[in-house]
Amino acid sequence: MEFSGSALRWDGSAGGRHRDLMAAEGKRTGNVRFATRVLLLQLATVVAVVAASTGVFIILAVEQLKNETETSALSIARSVASAPVVRSEVALETARQTNPSATELAAGPLQAYARDITDRTGALFVVITDGEGIRMAHPDPEQLDREVSTSFEAALRGEEVIAWERGTLGESVRAKVPVFAAGTRDPVGEVSVGFERAGVFDELPQLLLGVGAAAVSALLIGVGATLLLRRRWEQLTLGVQPEELVVLVQNQAAVLDGVGDGVIALDESGVIRVCNDEAEKMFGVSTAEGMSLRELDLPEDVILSLEKGEARDGVVVGGRVLYLDSRQVERGGQRLGSVIILHDRTDMMGLSKRLDSVRAMTSALRVQRHEFANRMHVAAGLVEAGRGDEAAEFLRTMRDRGPVDYPLEGADLLTEPFLQSFLGAKSIEAAERGVQLQIRDETLVLGSVEGVEGVEDTATVLGSLVDNAVTAALRAPEPRLVSVTLMDDGPELVLVVADSGPGIAAGAEVGGEPSAAEETGSDRVHGHGIGLALSRDLLRRRGGELWIIDRGGGESGRGAVFGARLPGVMAGPADLPGNFREDDE
């Protein structure tokens, strides 16, 4: 997988390393693809099922033919045995002391009746015997007046028998039924009706042909369904084999858990399918999978940019500053979705803000040094010229007014060196943008900013408030003004920054806990971007707070007023040269 432009694409050898790793596995499986193995297994299953079904059907068909033939033979035998002519003739013959000859039997009524039944039913034979098993009717006249070749004792006991036996006419299925004398239940003879065994299965070849055609059709349908299933499988898995899927899943888990950035994978409909723990922490959700991108409460324009595969910088989510990079994922010309990388830039932006503060201080010190050197040259020149009184007056003026004339109104109200220099530098920047920076009369700072960390944190918070206030003031007509009030209470420093801007719109959350993500740049609310988010995070770590004192705007005509409390940055009363007076000597 490789990146190309702004889209994430799979090249022709996508997953090449995966395929190399799978080569050994392919050898172990005989180089047969999984889909092919599944196809062969399904084909074998279909063949086995069709064969088993065909076998069962044939067995059932044979049994059905046998049952139908046996039932038919039994029905015919019962009908013959119940015929009046049969009952009377058999009873009469059984009662006689001597048996009639074969000639007499051949010309008798039973032979004619039996032959007629045989012709009409298609039976192999219809045999009628007397009580001693002597044939009185038989298809072969030569067999008349002879004892039957099979047992007749069951019939003489009044029982009906169906059996597959071999007689004088060959193997057949036969039904033996007793003949009862008229008006009694005493067996006096037997009727045996048989069908040739070969004739029983005359319809079996045609039946088997139909079964075979059905089996072949079922097999073809099964093969077709299997091929369609294989094709669908290839489409769903994009041609990736299960062994490769295992490697991909393992690599995906390693990548998602091993990176410090948030990773979100969306399908083509914009639903989150993969989201690592870092991304869930950034958005403050326990389980993001299955959610829509719009449910993450991002600004609409940010969502639209991400859907187009565009990157967005400086998006504030949950007090963190994020860089969002969206990449479209494609394979084989098919769009699969997109991957969004969330890079937390909060720490970097914090360092950047501190660097800006240091640069501002450096610039202020450079100006101070240059201005102080110039004034010292003037003082030295006055002394060398013997104009000592003028030199002394000049130095006293420098002491009272400071070494540099900042465009900071009320600068004399602030004697803390760092704060005075920092706000002086900010006043120069504000003046260049057409905004007047002033210190209000309520300012009272008796201590001094302590330590490097205290200086950096104070510069970050105060600088962010002033910068955002200046930006807001630029959106209002002149006069553009930003006022700062500073007060210390032991180790705490309290800041109040007001501007003459348009105020904060109703419903917008700036400086407090945001209800939705905000974005910096052109989408800033009241000019307040990532600076306030960073300041809020910094203050929380120190146990301080940032809040909105007055939203302003509307009919009030006032700008917004922000307050901040920085604990642990001040130490003791300041012992500054600016507090020195001649009468103290």
C-alpha positions in Angstrom: 0.0 0.0 0.0 1.4 3.4 -0.9 0.3 7.0 -1.0 -0.1 8.8 -4.3 -0.9 12.5 -4.2 -3.9 12.9 -1.9 -5.3 9.5 -2.4 -4.3 6.2 -0.8 -4.0 3.7 -3.6 -3.0 0.0 -3.9 -0.6 -0.6 -6.7 -0.4 -3.7 -8.8 1.8 -5.4 -6.3 -0.3 -4.2 -3.3 0.4 -6.3 -0.3 3.5 -7.7 -2.2 5.2 -8.4 1.1 2.1 -10.2 2.3 2.1 -12.4 -0.8 5.8 -13.2 -0.3 5.0 -14.2 3.2 2.2 -16.3 1.9 4.4 -18.2 -0.6 5.4 -20.8 2.0 1.8 -21.2 3.0 0.8 -21.7 -0.6 3.4 -24.5 -1.0 2.0 -26.2 2.1 -1.5 -26.1 0.6 -0.3 -27.3 -2.9 -0.5 -23.8 -4.4 -4.3 -24.1 -4.5 -6.1 -20.9 -3.7 -8.6 -20.9 -0.9 -11.5 -20.1 -3.2 -10.5 -23.1 -5.4 -10.4 -25.3 -2.4 -13.8 -24.2 -1.3 -15.1 -24.7 -4.8 -13.8 -28.3 -4.9 -15.2 -29.0 -1.4 -18.6 -27.6 -2.4 -18.5 -29.6 -5.7 -17.7 -32.8 -3.7 -20.5 -32.0 -1.3 -23.0 -31.4 -4.1 -21.9 -34.6 -5.9 -22.2 -36.6 -2.6 -25.6 -35.1 -1.8 -26.9 -35.7 -5.4 -25.6 -39.3 -5.4 -27.1 -40.1 -2.0 -30.4 -38.6 -3.0 -30.4 -40.5 -6.2 -29.6 -43.8 -4.4 -32.3 -43.2 -1.8 -34.8 -42.3 -4.6 -34.0 -45.5 -6.5 -34.4 -47.6 -3.4 -37.7 -46.0 -2.6 -38.8 -46.4 -6.2 -38.0 -50.1 -6.3 -39.8 -50.6 -3.0 -42.8 -48.7 -4.3 -42.9 -50.8 -7.5 -42.7 -54.0 -5.4 -45.5 -52.8 -3.0 -47.7 -51.8 -5.9 -47.2 -55.2 -7.6 -47.8 -57.1 -4.4 -50.9 -55.1 -3.6 -52.2 -55.7 -7.2 -51.6 -59.4 -6.9 -53.4 -59.6 -3.6 -56.4 -57.6 -4.8 -56.8 -59.8 -7.9 -56.4 -63.0 -5.8 -59.1 -61.8 -3.3 -61.4 -60.9 -6.2 -61.0 -64.3 -7.8 -61.4 -66.2 -4.5 -64.6 -64.4 -3.7 -66.2 -65.1 -7.1 -69.3 -67.4 -6.7 -68.2 -69.7 -9.5 -64.8 -70.2 -7.9 -66.2 -70.9 -4.4 -68.9 -73.3 -5.6 -66.6 -75.3 -8.0 -63.7 -75.5 -5.6 -66.1 -76.6 -2.7 -67.7 -79.2 -5.0 -64.4 -80.6 -6.2 -63.0 -80.8 -2.7 -66.0 -82.8 -1.5 -65.6 -85.3 -4.3 -63.8 -88.6 -3.6 -62.0 -88.7 -6.9 -60.2 -85.9 -8.8 -61.3 -85.0 -12.3 -58.8 -85.5 -15.1 -56.7 -82.8 -16.7 -58.9 -82.9 -19.7 -62.0 -82.3 -17.7 -60.4 -79.5 -15.8 -59.1 -77.8 -19.0 -62.7 -77.8 -20.3 -64.2 -76.7 -17.0 -65.4 -73.3 -16.0 -62.5 -72.5 -13.6 -59.9 -72.8 -16.3 -61.8 -70.4 -18.6 -62.4 -68.0 -15.8 -58.8 -68.0 -14.7 -57.5 -67.5 -18.2 -59.9 -64.5 -18.7 -58.6 -62.9 -15.5 -55.0 -63.5 -16.6 -55.6 -61.9 -19.9 -57.4 -58.9 -18.4 -54.9 -58.2 -15.6 -51.6 -59.0 -17.3 -50.7 -61.4 -14.6 -48.2 -64.2 -15.2 -50.6 -66.7 -13.8 -53.9 -67.2 -12.0 -53.9 -70.7 -10.3 -56.9 -72.2 -8.5 -56.4 -75.3 -6.3 -58.7 -77.5 -4.2 -58.2 -78.4 -0.6 -55.4 -80.9 -1.4 -53.3 -78.4 -3.5 -54.4 -80.0 -6.8 -54.4 -77.4 -9.6 -57.9 -76.9 -11.0 -56.9 -73.9 -13.2 -53.4 -73.0 -14.6 -52.0 -71.2 -17.6 -50.3 -74.4 -18.7 -52.9 -77.1 -19.2 -50.3 -79.8 -18.7 -50.0 -78.7 -15.1 -53.7 -79.3 -14.4 -54.6 -82.2 -12.0 -51.1 -81.8 -10.4 -50.1 -80.6 -7.0 -48.7 -77.1 -6.8 -44.9 -76.6 -6.5 -45.1 -74.2 -3.6 -46.6 -74.5 -0.2 -50.4 -74.0 0.1 -50.8 -74.9 3.8 -51.1 -71.2 5.0 -54.0 -70.6 2.7 -55.8 -73.7 4.0 -55.4 -72.3 7.5 -57.3 -69.2 6.3 -54.2 -67.0 5.9 -53.3 -64.7 3.1 -49.7 -64.9 1.9 -47.5 -62.7 -0.3 -44.2 -64.1 -1.4 -41.4 -64.0 -4.0 -41.0 -67.6 -5.1 -39.9 -69.7 -8.0 -42.5 -72.0 -9.5 -43.1 -73.8 -12.8 -43.3 -70.5 -14.6 -40.2 -69.0 -13.1 -39.6 -66.5 -10.3 -42.5 -64.2 -9.5 -44.3 -62.3 -6.8 -47.4 -64.1 -5.8 -50.4 -63.6 -3.5 -52.1 -66.7 -2.1 -55.6 -66.3 -0.8 -57.9 -69.0 0.7 -61.2 -69.9 -1.0 -64.1 -70.3 1.4 -67.1 -72.5 0.9 -70.3 -70.5 0.3 -71.8 -69.4 3.5 -68.9 -70.6 5.7 -65.4 -69.5 6.8 -64.0 -73.0 6.1 -61.1 -72.9 3.6 -61.7 -75.4 0.8 -59.0 -74.3 -1.7 -56.6 -71.6 -2.8 -56.2 -68.9 -5.4 -52.7 -67.9 -6.3 -52.0 -64.8 -8.5 -48.5 -64.0 -9.7 -46.6 -61.4 -11.7 -43.3 -62.1 -13.3 -40.3 -60.6 -11.4 -38.8 -59.0 -14.5 -42.2 -57.4 -15.4 -42.3 -55.8 -12.0 -39.4 -53.5 -12.9 -40.3 -52.8 -16.5 -40.8 -49.1 -15.6 -37.6 -48.8 -13.7 -35.3 -47.8 -16.6 -37.6 -45.0 -17.6 -37.8 -43.9 -13.9 -34.0 -44.1 -13.6 -33.7 -41.9 -16.7 -35.8 -39.3 -15.1 -33.9 -39.5 -11.8 -30.6 -39.3 -13.7 -31.8 -36.2 -15.5 -32.9 -34.6 -12.3 -29.6 -35.5 -10.6 -27.6 -34.0 -13.5 -29.7 -30.8 -13.4 -29.2 -30.6 -9.6 -25.4 -31.1 -10.1 -25.3 -28.4 -12.7 -27.2 -26.0 -10.5 -24.9 -26.7 -7.6 -21.8 -26.1 -9.8 -23.3 -22.9 -11.1 -24.2 -21.7 -7.6 -20.7 -22.6 -6.4 -19.0 -20.7 -9.2 -21.2 -17.6 -8.4 -20.4 -18.0 -4.8 -16.7 -18.1 -5.6 -16.9 -15.0 -7.7 -18.8 -13.2 -5.0 -16.2 -14.3 -2.5 -13.4 -12.8 -4.7 -15.3 -9.5 -5.0 -15.9 -9.3 -1.3 -12.3 -10.1 -0.3 -10.8 -8.2 -3.3 -8.9 -11.3 -4.2 -7.1 -11.5 -0.9 -6.8 -15.0 0.5 -7.7 -15.9 4.1 -4.1 -16.4 5.0 -3.3 -12.9 3.7 -6.3 -11.5 5.6 -4.8 -12.9 8.8 -1.6 -11.2 8.1 -3.4 -7.9 7.2 -5.4 -8.0 10.4 -2.3 -8.7 12.5 -0.4 -5.8 10.8 -3.4 -3.5 11.1 -3.7 -4.2 14.9 0.1 -3.6 15.2 -0.1 -0.3 13.3 -3.2 1.0 15.0 -1.9 0.2 18.5 1.7 1.2 17.8 1.2 4.7 16.5 0.6 7.8 18.7 -1.7 9.4 16.2 -5.4 8.7 15.9 -6.5 6.6 13.0 -10.1 6.4 11.6 -11.1 4.2 8.7 -14.4 5.0 7.0 -16.3 2.9 4.5 -17.7 4.5 1.3 -20.9 5.5 3.1 -19.0 7.5 5.7 -19.5 5.0 8.6 -16.5 4.4 10.9 -15.3 0.8 10.6 -11.9 1.1 12.3 -10.9 3.5 15.1 -7.9 3.1 17.4 -7.8 4.0 21.0 -6.0 7.3 20.4 -8.8 8.6 18.1 -11.5 7.6 20.6 -9.6 9.4 23.4 -9.3 12.6 21.2 -13.1 12.6 20.5 -14.1 11.5 24.0 -16.1 8.4 22.9 -15.9 4.9 24.2 -16.7 3.1 21.0 -16.6 5.0 17.7 -17.0 2.0 15.4 -20.4 2.0 13.7 -20.8 5.7 14.2 -21.1 8.2 11.3 -18.4 10.8 10.8 -21.0 13.5 11.4 -21.8 12.0 14.8 -18.3 13.1 16.0 -19.7 16.7 16.1 -17.1 18.2 13.8 -17.8 21.5 12.0 -19.7 21.0 8.8 -17.0 22.5 6.6 -14.4 20.3 8.2 -16.5 17.2 7.5 -17.0 18.2 3.9 -13.2 18.7 3.5 -12.5 15.3 5.0 -15.1 13.7 2.7 -13.2 15.2 -0.3 -9.9 13.9 0.9 -8.6 17.3 2.0 -6.5 17.9 5.1 -7.5 20.5 7.7 -5.1 22.0 10.3 -5.8 23.5 13.7 -9.1 21.8 14.5 -9.8 22.1 18.2 -11.5 19.0 19.6 -12.0 18.6 23.3 -9.4 21.2 24.1 -6.8 19.6 21.9 -5.4 21.1 18.6 -5.6 18.5 15.8 -4.3 18.2 12.3 -6.7 16.1 10.3 -5.4 14.4 7.1 -7.9 12.5 5.0 -6.8 10.0 2.3 -9.1 8.2 -0.1 -8.6 4.5 -0.4 -9.0 2.8 -3.8 -8.2 -0.6 -5.2 -8.7 -1.8 -8.7 -10.5 1.5 -9.6 -13.0 0.8 -6.8 -13.4 3.4 -4.0 -13.3 1.5 -0.7 -13.6 4.5 1.7 -11.1 6.8 3.3 -8.6 6.9 6.2 -8.3 9.9 8.5 -5.1 10.5 10.5 -5.5 12.7 13.6 -2.2 14.2 14.7 -2.3 16.0 18.1 -0.4 19.3 17.7 -1.4 20.7 21.1 2.1 20.3 22.6 3.7 21.6 19.4 1.4 24.6 19.3 2.0 25.3 23.0 5.7 25.3 22.3 5.1 27.6 19.3 3.1 30.0 21.5 5.9 30.0 24.0 8.4 30.6 21.3 6.4 33.5 20.1 6.4 34.9 23.6 10.2 34.5 23.8 10.6 36.2 20.4 8.4 39.1 21.6 10.5 39.4 24.7 13.7 39.2 22.7 12.4 41.9 20.4 11.5 44.0 23.4 14.9 43.5 24.9 16.6 44.3 21.6 14.7 47.5 21.4 15.5 48.3 25.0 19.2 47.6 24.5 19.3 49.8 21.4 17.3 52.6 23.0 19.2 52.4 26.2 22.6 52.5 24.4 21.5 55.6 22.5 20.4 57.4 25.7 23.6 56.4 27.5 25.6 57.9 24.6 23.6 61.1 25.1 24.3 61.1 28.9 28.0 60.4 28.3 28.1 63.3 25.8 26.5 65.7 28.3 29.0 64.7 31.0 32.0 65.0 28.6 30.8 68.4 27.6 30.7 69.5 31.2 27.0 69.8 31.3 26.6 67.7 34.5 23.2 69.2 35.6 21.6 68.4 32.3 23.1 64.9 32.4 21.7 64.3 35.9 18.2 65.6 34.8 18.4 63.3 31.7 19.2 60.3 33.9 16.4 61.1 36.3 14.0 61.3 33.4 15.2 57.9 32.1 14.6 56.5 35.6 11.0 57.7 35.8 10.0 57.0 32.3 11.9 53.8 31.7 14.6 53.1 29.1 12.1 52.7 26.2 9.0 54.6 25.2 6.4 51.9 24.5 3.1 52.8 22.9 1.5 51.3 26.1 -0.9 53.5 27.8 -0.7 53.3 31.6 2.7 51.6 31.5 3.7 53.4 34.7 1.0 51.5 36.6 3.0 48.3 36.1 6.3 48.0 37.8 7.0 44.2 37.4 9.9 44.1 34.9 8.8 41.1 32.9 5.1 42.0 32.6 6.1 45.6 31.7 8.5 44.5 29.0 6.2 41.8 27.7 3.1 44.1 27.4 5.4 46.8 26.0 6.4 44.5 23.2 2.8 43.5 22.6 1.8 47.1 22.5 4.3 47.6 19.7 2.8 44.7 17.7 -0.7 46.0 18.4 0.2 49.5 17.3 1.5 48.2 14.1 -1.9 46.7 13.5 -3.8 49.9 14.4 -4.8 48.8 17.9 -4.1 50.8 21.2 -3.1 48.6 24.1 -3.6 50.1 27.6 -3.2 49.1 31.2 -6.2 50.0 33.4 -6.0 51.9 36.6 -7.2 48.9 38.6 -3.9 47.2 37.9 -1.9 46.3 41.1 1.0 43.9 41.0 3.3 43.8 44.1 5.2 40.6 43.4 7.3 39.4 40.5 6.9 36.5 38.1 8.9 33.6 39.4 11.0 31.0 37.6 11.4 30.1 33.9 8.2 28.0 33.9 6.2 30.8 35.5 7.5 33.3 32.9 6.7 30.9 30.0 3.2 30.1 31.3 2.4 33.7 32.0 3.6 34.8 28.6 1.6 32.0 26.9 -1.7 32.9 28.7 -1.3 36.7 28.6 0.0 36.7 25.1 -2.9 34.5 23.8 -5.5 36.7 25.5 -4.0 39.9 24.1 -3.5 38.5 20.6 -7.1 37.3 20.4 -8.3 40.6 21.8 -6.3 42.5 19.2 -7.7 40.3 16.4 -11.3 40.9 17.7 -10.7 44.6 18.0 -9.7 44.7 14.3 -13.2 43.6 13.4 -14.8 46.7 14.9 -14.5 50.3 13.7 -12.1 52.8 15.3 -11.1 53.5 17.9 -9.7 50.0 18.4 -8.7 49.4 22.0 -7.5 46.5 24.1 -7.3 47.0 27.9 -5.5 44.8 30.4 -5.9 44.6 34.1 -3.4 42.7 36.2 -3.6 41.9 40.0 -1.7 39.5 42.1 -2.8 37.7 45.3 0.1 35.9 46.9 1.4 33.3 44.3 -1.6 33.9 42.0 -1.8 36.3 39.1 -5.3 37.4 37.9 -5.6 38.8 34.3 -8.6 40.6 32.8 -8.4 41.4 29.1 -11.2 43.5 27.3 -11.4 44.5 23.7 -13.6 46.9 21.7 -14.6 44.2 19.2 -18.0 42.9 18.2 -18.3 40.6 21.2 -19.1 36.9 21.3 -22.2 35.5 19.5 -24.8 33.9 21.7 -24.4 30.2 22.0 -20.7 30.2 21.1 -18.5 28.6 23.7 -15.0 30.2 23.8 -12.7 29.7 26.7 -15.0 27.3 28.4 -15.7 23.7 27.7 -16.8 23.6 24.1 -19.9 21.7 23.1 -18.4 21.1 19.6 -15.1 21.2 17.9 -13.9 24.6 16.8 -11.5 25.4 14.0 -8.8 28.0 13.9 -8.1 30.4 11.0 -11.0 31.9 9.1 -13.5 30.1 11.3 -12.5 31.6 14.6 -15.2 32.8 16.9 -14.6 36.4 18.0 -11.1 36.0 16.8 -10.3 33.4 19.4 -8.6 30.3 18.0 -6.2 27.8 19.3 -4.6 30.3 21.7 -7.5 30.1 24.1 -7.7 26.3 23.8 -4.0 26.0 24.7 -4.3 28.5 27.5 -7.3 26.7 28.9 -5.4 23.4 28.8 -2.3 25.0 30.4 -4.4 26.6 33.2 -6.1 23.4 34.0 -2.8 21.7 34.5 -1.7 24.4 36.8 -5.0 24.4 38.7 -6.1 27.7 37.3 -9.1 28.7 35.1 -10.1 30.7 32.1 -13.6 32.2 31.8 -15.7 34.7 30.0 -16.6 37.7 32.2 -18.7 39.6 29.6 -19.7 38.4 26.1 -20.5 41.9 25.0 -21.9 42.5 21.5 -25.5 43.2 20.7 -27.0 46.4 21.9 -24.4 46.9 24.6 -21.8 48.0 22.1 -19.1 46.5 24.3 -16.5 44.0 23.3 -15.8 40.7 25.1 -14.0 40.5 28.5 -12.0 37.5 29.5 -10.6 36.5 32.8 -7.8 34.1 33.8 -6.3 32.9 37.0 -2.7 31.6 37.1 -1.7 30.0 40.4 1.9 29.6 41.4 3.6 32.1 39.1 4.2 35.0 41.5 6.7 35.3 44.4 7.0 38.1 47.0 6.9 41.9 46.6 9.0 43.2 43.6 12.2 45.0 44.4 12.4 46.9 41.2 14.5 49.9 40.3 11.4 51.7 39.2 10.3 52.0 42.8 13.5 53.9 43.8 13.1 57.5 44.8 15.7 60.2 45.7 14.0 60.8 49.0 14.7 57.1 49.9 18.4 57.8 49.9 
